[in-house]
Amino acid sequence: MFRGTLPSGYLGIAMISKSLSRSYISSRYRPSLSSRCAALRTMATLPRLPVPDLRKTLHGYLQSIQPFLREDEARGYSLFDASYAKRVQWADDFEKGIGQICQRKLHGMSFYHASTISTT
């Protein structure tokens, strides 16, 4: 939840989007109970997906941010090499630190739950 003051105009947008999400959007596009049950039955028959390797995930992240960093450099914000080196360092720190803990927890969740994305 946002805390603090909003510029004028944002409050009205927030109130409209909140009321839309509660009434029109949620009731109109909410799947019926029978379709949700059918989806759950289908999910039970699907094979479990493996937990992705952390190193491969971080490599994919670093590859995916390169176009954005090059665009920033083209606009004069920061040099690509310095920005990319900073992201590589962040990814290495994550992999050696909390990333290992998260990866172990994901492996544990995958043993007990069919999906590591949503356990509800």
Secondary structure as UniProt FT lines:
FT   TURN            8..9
FT   HELIX           10..20
FT   HELIX           21..25
FT   HELIX           26..29
FT   HELIX           33..45
FT   HELIX           54..74
FT   TURN            75..76
FT   HELIX           80..96
FT   HELIX           98..112
//
